[in-house]
Amino acid sequence: MTEELRVQDGQVVSLVYTLQVDGEVIDSSEESEPLQFIQGEGHIIPGLEGGLYEMGIGESKNLVIAPKDAYGELNEEAFIEVPKDQFPDSIPLELGTELQVRDPEGDVMEARIDNIEEGSVRLDFNHPLAGKVLHFDVKVIALRPATEEEMSHGHVHEHEHED
């Protein structure tokens, strides 16, 4: 008799999920493929990964994940005031507009318009889910050991169905 597979490090987990924040669904695998990742490799947020251990195929769970185990607390130092006249006309000056900016070293950073004043715009460089409690409904739909190649490459490879 073979032992039923349970989520553990080094396994490829296929997961369907729905993510809610503040009572609103903000992401779901229903519109896309199931999420696939190698457990224990840090490919998903720590709170979600930790909540999956020992789940079996077909099992569902509701997970409530605090900011410290997700995208971190809101960092008040990640807000920057920028003079309005530094924005090109192609960028709509509206709350929530996402944009990419380059830091002095030339690295691209993601930001969102957080506040608009008469002469300036406040940009938020926090992750959009920083400071938020995440509510995940998850179901494990498949498990298998990761191949040596997947482990060495650090990601899941698509395999042809082996019958």
Helices and strands as residue ranges (DSSP letters): E 11-21, E 24-28, G 29-31, E 35-38, H 46-52, E 60-65, G 67-69, G 76-78, E 79-83, G 84-86, E 98-102, E 108-116, E 120-124, E 134-145, H 148-153
